């Protein structure tokens, strides 16, 4: 029967947007939840909350009206009804804040109502007391008027005890009726839990099991106050001697708790402010490297939630800074940082790593990554009279491509470095610049790249390709492994078989290669060829599952030449094959892995005297 009401104006706490949300993040302190609840009360409830509260309020109103009309009563309405409703209104304002709501000791009045008022009118009087007690909040703007529906939906608890007492103990308080009063208390808890948890589940998505601790606290207080309310009902006019001092004591406790929460919230805000300042870049206001490392660790533990880390470096900023001065350079960085934050906000968080380096960390679906990259690189670009600033980037997926923050940043930097080389190539520098970036990573690739390029040129000429097409074929053959610049050495140099996760990473290298080459407009066609170099004639290759003539001709040629060069070279996991063994393997796989016509032309080319010199050089 006691009613230490907990108005559960809860909501789903959304992340701030400054950092990814993690299920492992520590729960908010009770004071923080109270602070959030205070901020929500003046706001209009959500549409779902209004709909749910409206249905529950309508159900309560219908139930209370039915009880008032149908149940008989031998008690008369008197001045005591007005006094009890006013007392309930007063007690409803003694709020013991807890979690996302507050508990109120209306129990001290609700129990006497059950023994003084006509029983059929008790639910109506309870609702009237709640509404009357909330009037000051509505007048001052402390609560949104739409929360009137929440008050009615919270009055369901009064129906259960009313029905139990009407059926089994409708008279004056009698301690011999204790089992009936206990049943009434259980009925109150049951009906309250069902109605309140239904609202929480439908309006906010909270499971009933998650609400049990909060309800247990409220129902424990209710249980302790139940005998006090019953004693007050039995004492008649002497109830005032219990009601007045206990109400004052509870009001003092509520005030003391409110003051302690105010202090805790103020301290927490000051602490968070200092912490936030330590994690922000002074110039741009963006989160800094320290914050990024913390957020990276949080993102990496979300094994079921893929993130993308993108590191950016500005092209042309040094020239701008030298030409227009450091104050202008700082102003440009601040402008670009603001644009980056706005572009990244729908997807995740943006950071400044220092100098002209920025970063974005976002939890996005694979199909939206390209949109993220496009919008953020545009945001980090600015053109003006005598200058042009753009951005190169390196991206890495977490945790599929990297499982710790250090490896993730190194991989992103490596891909950024490769793209900057490709950007230089797009300005007219020879593609050797990009190859040098690959050779710096793995000097042993030089012989393989040169060999594949020479073999591809021989096959292209044998097929009668135009000179310009052969030149593009050779460039694609030389750059077909550029994506491996982003693959960890532990995978590339592994002496044993690769596991499924490592194979998945290897299969990404052609797509990565295309992304790197796409930074140079003159290499867009080469990038499409590189992407297709590991497709199979039967359609079982990667990255797109192309088959037959749908695979670009240059990619089909490179696939044969690359496989032959690999088979005739020593690898960590096997010894080299002889030329004849490699040719036999190509012919065996013609029609499944390789284009049969390309294999035939390749076989004829390498058996001719002119191509034999190439093979000797390749095998040396």
C-alpha positions in Angstrom: 0.0 0.0 0.0 2.7 2.6 0.7 3.6 4.8 -2.2 7.0 6.1 -2.2 6.4 7.1 -5.8 9.3 7.0 -8.3 8.5 9.1 -11.3 10.6 7.4 -13.9 11.1 10.1 -16.5 13.9 8.0 -18.0 15.3 8.3 -21.4 18.0 6.6 -23.5 21.3 8.5 -22.9 22.9 9.2 -26.3 26.6 9.8 -26.8 27.7 13.4 -27.0 29.1 13.0 -30.5 32.6 13.9 -29.3 33.5 10.3 -28.9 32.2 6.9 -29.9 29.9 5.2 -27.5 31.1 2.0 -25.9 29.1 -0.6 -24.1 32.1 -1.1 -21.7 32.1 2.6 -20.7 31.6 3.0 -16.9 28.0 3.6 -15.9 27.0 7.2 -15.0 27.0 8.0 -11.3 23.6 8.4 -9.6 24.2 12.2 -9.4 24.7 12.4 -13.1 21.4 10.6 -13.8 19.6 12.9 -11.4 21.1 15.9 -13.3 19.9 14.5 -16.6 16.4 14.0 -15.2 16.3 17.6 -14.0 17.1 18.8 -17.5 14.4 16.7 -19.1 11.5 17.6 -16.9 10.9 21.1 -18.5 11.1 19.5 -21.9 8.3 18.1 -23.9 8.2 14.3 -23.8 9.0 12.4 -26.9 6.2 11.3 -29.2 6.5 7.7 -28.1 6.5 8.7 -24.4 3.4 10.9 -25.0 1.6 8.1 -26.8 2.5 5.5 -24.1 1.6 7.7 -21.2 -1.6 8.8 -22.9 -2.7 5.1 -23.3 -1.8 4.4 -19.7 -3.5 7.5 -18.5 -6.7 6.8 -20.4 -6.7 3.2 -19.0 -6.3 4.6 -15.5 -9.1 7.1 -16.0 -11.4 4.5 -17.3 -10.6 2.1 -14.4 -10.9 4.8 -11.8 -14.3 5.9 -13.2 -15.6 2.3 -13.3 -14.5 1.7 -9.7 -16.2 5.0 -8.6 -19.4 4.1 -10.3 -19.6 0.3 -9.5 -18.2 -0.2 -6.0 -20.5 0.3 -3.1 -19.3 2.3 0.0 -20.7 2.9 3.5 -18.5 6.0 4.0 -19.6 9.6 3.3 -17.5 12.3 1.6 -16.4 14.8 4.2 -14.0 17.6 4.7 -11.3 14.9 5.4 -11.3 14.2 1.7 -10.2 17.7 0.9 -7.6 17.6 3.7 -6.1 14.3 2.5 -5.9 15.4 -1.1 -4.1 18.5 0.0 -1.8 16.5 2.2 -1.1 14.2 -0.7 -0.3 17.2 -2.9 2.1 18.5 -0.3 3.9 15.2 0.2 4.2 14.7 -3.6 6.5 17.7 -3.6 8.9 16.1 -1.1 11.2 14.5 -3.7 14.0 12.2 -2.8 15.9 12.3 -6.1 17.2 8.9 -7.2 18.5 7.8 -10.6 16.5 9.1 -13.5 13.6 10.2 -11.3 12.6 10.7 -7.7 10.7 9.0 -4.9 8.0 10.7 -2.9 6.6 9.5 0.5 2.9 9.8 -0.4 2.5 6.6 1.5 1.9 8.5 4.6 -1.4 9.8 3.1 -2.3 7.1 0.7 -2.8 4.5 3.4 -5.1 6.7 5.5 -7.1 7.5 2.4 -8.0 3.8 2.1 -9.6 3.8 5.6 -11.1 7.3 5.7 -12.4 8.1 2.2 -15.1 6.2 0.4 -13.0 3.4 -1.2 -14.4 3.9 -4.7 -13.1 7.5 -4.7 -9.5 6.7 -3.6 -8.0 6.4 -7.1 -9.6 9.6 -8.2 -8.4 11.4 -5.1 -4.9 10.1 -5.6 -4.8 11.4 -9.1 -6.2 14.7 -8.0 -3.5 15.0 -5.3 -0.7 14.4 -7.8 -2.1 17.0 -10.3 -2.6 19.5 -7.5 1.0 19.0 -6.3 2.4 19.5 -9.8 0.6 22.8 -10.4 3.5 25.0 -9.2 5.9 23.2 -11.5 3.6 23.8 -14.5 3.1 27.5 -13.6 6.8 28.1 -13.2 7.9 26.1 -16.2 9.6 23.5 -14.1 7.7 20.7 -15.8 6.2 20.5 -19.3 2.4 20.5 -19.3 2.3 17.3 -21.3 3.7 15.5 -18.3 0.3 15.7 -16.8 -0.3 12.4 -18.6 2.7 10.9 -16.7 1.0 11.8 -13.4 -2.2 9.9 -14.4 -0.2 6.9 -15.7 1.7 6.8 -12.4 -1.6 6.6 -10.4 -2.2 3.0 -11.4 -0.8 1.8 -8.1 -3.9 3.0 -6.2 -6.3 0.7 -8.0 -4.8 -2.6 -6.7 -5.1 -1.9 -2.9 -8.6 -0.3 -3.5 -9.9 -3.5 -5.1 -8.4 -5.8 -2.5 -9.7 -3.8 0.5 -13.1 -3.4 -1.1 -13.4 -7.2 -1.4 -11.9 -8.4 1.9 -11.5 -5.6 4.5 -13.6 -2.5 3.7 -13.9 -1.4 7.4 -11.7 0.5 9.8 -8.1 -0.5 10.4 -7.8 -3.8 12.3 -4.4 -5.5 12.9 -6.2 -8.8 12.6 -6.6 -8.0 8.9 -2.8 -7.9 8.4 -2.8 -10.7 5.7 -5.3 -8.7 3.7 -3.2 -5.5 4.1 -0.2 -7.5 2.9 -2.1 -8.7 -0.1 -3.1 -5.1 -0.8 0.5 -4.1 -0.7 1.5 -6.9 -3.1 -1.3 -5.8 -5.4 0.0 -2.3 -5.3 3.5 -3.3 -6.2 2.4 -5.7 -8.9 0.1 -3.2 -10.7 2.6 -0.4 -10.4 5.5 -2.5 -11.7 3.4 -3.7 -14.7 2.2 -0.2 -15.7 5.5 1.5 -15.1 7.7 -1.1 -16.7 5.3 -1.1 -19.7 5.9 2.6 -20.2 9.7 2.2 -19.8 9.8 -0.7 -22.3 7.6 0.9 -24.9 8.7 4.6 -24.6 12.4 4.1 -23.8 13.3 0.5 -24.7 14.3 -0.4 -21.2 13.9 -4.1 -20.3 11.9 -4.8 -17.1 14.8 -6.8 -15.7 17.1 -3.7 -15.9 14.5 -1.7 -13.8 14.3 -4.2 -11.0 17.0 -2.5 -8.8 15.3 0.9 -8.9 11.9 -0.6 -8.2 13.3 -2.7 -5.4 14.6 0.5 -3.6 11.3 2.2 -4.0 9.3 -0.8 -2.8 11.5 -1.2 0.2 10.8 2.4 1.2 7.1 1.7 0.6 7.2 -1.3 2.8 8.9 0.6 5.7 6.3 3.4 5.5 3.3 1.1 5.3 3.0 0.4 9.0 3.4 4.1 9.8 0.5 5.0 7.4 -1.6 2.3 8.9 -0.9 3.5 12.4 -1.8 7.0 11.3 -5.1 5.8 9.9 -5.9 4.0 13.2 -5.1 7.0 15.4 -7.7 9.2 13.8 -7.1 12.9 14.6 -3.9 11.9 16.3 -2.5 11.2 12.8 -1.4 14.8 12.6 1.2 14.0 15.4 2.8 11.5 13.0 2.2 13.2 9.7 3.6 16.7 10.5 7.0 15.8 12.1 7.7 12.9 9.7 6.9 15.1 6.7 9.3 17.7 8.0 12.0 15.1 8.6 11.6 13.7 5.1 11.6 17.2 3.6 14.9 17.9 5.4 16.4 14.7 4.1 15.2 15.5 0.6 16.7 19.0 0.9 20.0 17.6 2.2 20.2 15.0 -0.6 19.4 17.7 -3.2 22.3 19.9 -1.8 24.7 17.0 -1.9 23.7 16.2 -5.4 24.1 19.8 -6.4 27.6 19.8 -5.0 28.5 16.5 -6.7 27.2 17.7 -10.0 29.1 21.0 -9.7 32.3 19.1 -8.9 31.7 16.7 -11.7 31.2 19.5 -14.2 34.4 21.2 -13.0 36.3 18.0 -13.2 34.9 17.2 -16.7 35.7 20.7 -17.8 39.3 20.4 -16.8 39.5 16.9 -18.3 37.9 18.2 -21.5 40.4 21.0 -21.7 43.3 18.6 -21.4 41.9 16.6 -24.2 41.3 19.5 -26.6 43.5 21.3 -29.1 43.9 24.9 -28.1 43.9 26.3 -31.6 41.0 24.5 -33.2 39.0 23.3 -30.3 38.9 19.8 -31.7 39.8 16.8 -29.5 43.5 16.2 -29.5 45.8 13.1 -29.9 45.4 12.1 -26.2 41.6 12.0 -26.7 42.0 10.1 -29.9 44.1 7.4 -28.3 41.5 7.0 -25.5 38.6 6.8 -28.1 40.6 4.3 -30.2 41.0 1.9 -27.3 37.3 2.2 -26.7 36.5 1.5 -30.4 38.8 -1.5 -30.6 37.0 -3.4 -27.9 33.7 -3.3 -29.9 34.4 -6.5 -31.9 30.9 -6.5 -33.4 31.0 -2.8 -34.4 33.3 -1.9 -37.3 35.0 1.6 -37.1 37.1 3.4 -39.6 40.1 5.5 -38.7 41.1 8.2 -41.2 44.3 10.2 -40.9 44.6 13.4 -43.0 47.6 15.6 -44.0 47.2 18.9 -45.7 48.8 19.4 -49.1 50.0 23.0 -49.8 49.7 24.2 -46.2 53.4 24.9 -45.8 53.4 27.1 -48.8 50.4 28.9 -47.5 52.0 29.4 -44.1 55.3 30.7 -45.6 53.5 33.0 -48.0 50.8 34.5 -45.7 52.4 34.2 -42.3 51.7 32.1 -39.2 48.6 34.0 -38.0 46.9 33.5 -41.3 48.0 29.8 -41.2 46.5 29.4 -37.8 43.3 31.0 -38.9 43.1 28.6 -41.9 43.7 25.6 -39.6 40.8 26.8 -37.4 38.5 27.2 -40.4 39.3 23.8 -41.8 38.9 22.2 -38.4 35.4 23.7 -38.1 34.4 22.4 -41.5 35.9 19.0 -40.8 34.0 18.7 -37.5 30.7 19.6 -39.3 31.4 17.1 -42.1 32.3 14.3 -39.7 29.6 14.9 -37.1 26.9 12.6 -38.7 29.4 9.8 -38.8 31.7 10.1 -35.8 34.3 12.4 -34.2 37.1 14.6 -35.6 40.5 15.3 -34.0 43.6 17.4 -34.6 46.8 15.4 -34.2 49.1 18.4 -34.4 50.6 20.6 -37.1 48.5 20.1 -40.3 47.4 16.6 -39.4 43.8 15.8 -38.6 41.9 12.6 -38.0 38.3 11.1 -38.0 37.1 8.1 -36.1 33.7 6.9 -37.0 31.4 3.8 -36.7 30.1 3.6 -40.2 28.8 0.9 -42.6 31.2 -0.1 -45.3 28.9 1.3 -48.0 29.1 4.8 -46.5 32.9 5.0 -46.1 33.3 6.6 -49.5 30.8 9.3 -48.7 32.6 10.0 -45.4 36.0 10.2 -47.2 34.6 12.5 -49.9 32.9 14.9 -47.6 35.8 15.2 -45.1 38.5 15.7 -47.8 36.4 18.4 -49.3 36.0 20.0 -45.9 39.8 20.1 -45.5 40.3 21.9 -48.8 40.4 25.6 -49.6 41.4 27.6 -52.7 42.1 31.3 -53.0 44.1 33.9 -54.8 47.6 32.3 -55.1 47.1 29.2 -53.0 45.3 25.8 -53.0 45.2 23.6 -49.9 43.9 20.0 -50.2 44.1 16.8 -48.1 45.5 13.4 -48.5 44.3 10.6 -46.3 45.0 7.1 -45.1 42.1 4.9 -43.8 42.1 1.7 -41.8 39.2 -0.5 -40.6 38.9 -1.5 -36.9 39.2 -4.1 -35.6 39.3 -6.1 -38.8 42.6 -4.5 -40.1 44.2 -3.5 -36.8 43.6 -4.6 -33.2 45.6 -2.0 -31.3 45.8 1.8 -31.5 49.5 1.8 -32.4 49.1 -0.6 -35.3 46.0 1.3 -36.5 47.8 4.7 -36.6 50.9 3.2 -38.3 48.8 1.5 -41.0 46.8 4.7 -41.6 50.0 6.8 -41.8 51.5 4.3 -44.3 48.4 4.5 -46.5 48.5 8.3 -46.2 52.1 8.3 -47.2 51.3 6.2 -50.3 48.5 8.5 -51.3 50.7 11.6 -51.0 53.1 9.9 -53.4 50.3 9.2 -55.8 49.1 12.8 -55.6 52.6 14.0 -56.6 52.4 11.6 -59.5 49.1 13.2 -60.5 50.9 16.5 -60.8 53.1 15.1 -63.5 55.9 13.3 -61.7 56.9 9.8 -63.0 55.2 6.8 -61.4 58.6 5.7 -60.1 57.9 8.0 -57.2 55.1 5.8 -56.1 57.1 2.6 -56.8 59.9 4.0 -54.5 57.4 4.2 -51.7 56.6 0.5 -52.3 60.3 -0.4 -52.4 61.0 1.5 -49.2 58.5 -0.8 -47.5 59.8 -4.0 -49.2 63.1 -3.7 -51.2 62.7 -7.3 -52.4 59.6 -6.4 -54.4 61.7 -4.5 -56.9 62.8 -7.6 -58.8 59.3 -9.1 -58.7 57.7 -5.8 -60.0 60.3 -5.4 -62.8 59.8 -9.0 -63.8 56.0 -8.8 -64.0 56.2 -5.6 -66.0 58.6 -7.1 -68.6 56.5 -10.3 -68.9 53.3 -8.3 -69.3 54.9 -6.1 -72.0 56.0 -9.2 -73.9 52.4 -10.6 -73.8 50.9 -7.3 -74.7 53.0 -6.9 -77.8 52.3 -10.5 -78.7 48.6 -9.7 -78.6 49.1 -6.7 -80.8 48.2 -4.0 -78.3 48.8 -0.4 -79.2 51.9 1.2 -77.8 50.0 3.4 -75.4 48.0 0.4 -74.2 51.2 -1.5 -73.6 52.7 1.4 -71.6 49.6 1.5 -69.4 49.7 -2.3 -69.0 53.3 -2.1 -67.8 52.5 0.6 -65.3 49.6 -1.4 -64.0 51.8 -4.5 -63.8 54.5 -2.6 -61.8 51.9 -1.1 -59.5 49.7 -4.2 -59.1 51.1 -4.8 -55.5 50.9 -1.1 -54.3 48.1 -2.0 -52.0 50.4 -4.3 -50.0 52.0 -1.2 -48.6 49.1 -1.3 -46.1 49.4 -5.0 -45.2 51.4 -5.8 -42.0 54.8 -7.5 -42.4 53.7 -10.3 -40.1 51.1 -11.3 -42.7 53.2 -10.8 -45.9 56.2 -12.7 -44.4 54.3 -15.4 -42.6 56.2 -18.7 -43.2 53.1 -20.9 -42.7 49.6 -20.9 -44.1 47.4 -17.8 -43.6 44.3 -18.0 -41.4 40.9 -16.7 -42.6 41.3 -13.3 -41.1 44.8 -12.9 -42.7 43.4 -14.0 -46.0 40.6 -11.4 -45.7 43.2 -8.7 -45.2 45.3 -9.9 -48.2 42.1 -9.8 -50.3 41.7 -6.1 -49.5 45.0 -5.1 -51.1 43.7 -4.7 -54.6 40.9 -2.4 -53.4 43.4 -0.4 -51.3 45.7 -0.2 -54.3 42.9 1.3 -56.4 42.2 3.9 -53.6 45.8 4.9 -53.5 46.0 5.3 -57.3 42.7 7.2 -57.4 44.5 10.2 -55.9 46.2 10.7 -59.3 43.7 11.4 -62.1 46.1 10.1 -64.7 46.1 6.7 -62.9 42.4 6.2 -62.6 42.4 3.6 -65.4 45.5 1.9 -63.9 43.6 1.7 -60.6 40.7 -0.1 -62.2 43.1 -2.7 -63.7 44.9 -3.1 -60.3 41.6 -3.8 -58.6 40.9 -6.7 -61.0 44.3 -8.4 -61.0 43.1 -11.1 -58.6 39.9 -11.9 -60.4 39.5 -15.4 -61.8 38.3 -16.6 -65.2 35.6 -18.7 -63.5 34.4 -15.8 -61.3 35.8 -17.1 -58.0 38.4 -14.4 -57.5 38.3 -11.0 -55.7 37.5 -8.2 -55.1 34.3 -8.1 -57.3 33.8 -11.7 -58.4 34.2 -10.8 -62.1 34.4 -13.6 -64.7 35.5 -14.2 -68.3 35.7 -11.2 -70.5 34.2 -8.9 -67.8 37.7 -8.9 -66.3 39.8 -6.1 -68.0 42.2 -7.5 -70.5 45.2 -5.9 -68.8 44.2 -7.5 -65.5 44.0 -10.9 -67.1 47.5 -10.5 -68.5 48.9 -9.3 -65.2 47.3 -12.3 -63.4 49.2 -14.8 -65.6 52.5 -12.9 -65.5 52.3 -12.3 -61.7 51.5 -15.9 -61.0 54.4 -17.1 -63.2 56.9 -14.7 -61.6 55.7 -15.7 -58.1 56.0 -19.5 -58.9 59.6 -19.0 -60.2 60.7 -17.1 -57.1 61.6 -18.3 -53.6 58.9 -17.5 -51.0 59.0 -17.9 -47.2 56.5 -20.8 -47.4 57.9 -22.7 -50.4 60.8 -23.1 -52.8 60.7 -21.8 -56.4 59.5 -23.9 -59.3 61.4 -24.4 -62.5 60.2 -22.6 -65.6 58.7 -25.8 -67.1 56.9 -26.6 -63.9 55.4 -23.1 -63.7 54.3 -23.2 -67.4 52.7 -26.6 -66.7 50.8 -25.1 -63.7 49.5 -22.2 -65.8 48.2 -24.6 -68.5 46.6 -26.7 -65.8 44.7 -23.7 -64.4 43.7 -22.3 -67.8 40.0 -22.0 -68.1 39.5 -21.8 -64.3 41.9 -19.3 -62.8 43.3 -17.9 -66.0 42.1 -16.8 -69.4 43.0 -19.7 -71.7 43.9 -17.4 -74.6 46.3 -15.4 -72.4 47.9 -18.6 -71.1 48.4 -19.8 -74.7 49.9 -16.5 -75.9 52.1 -16.4 -72.8 53.3 -19.9 -73.3 54.2 -19.2 -77.0 55.9 -16.0 -76.1 58.2 -17.4 -73.4 59.2 -20.4 -75.6 60.4 -18.1 -78.4 64.1 -17.2 -78.4 63.5 -13.5 -77.8 61.4 -14.2 -74.7 63.8 -16.8 -73.4 66.3 -14.1 -72.6 63.6 -12.4 -70.5 63.0 -15.7 -68.6 66.7 -16.2 -67.9 66.9 -12.7 -66.5 63.7 -13.2 -64.5 64.8 -16.5 -63.0 68.3 -15.2 -62.1 
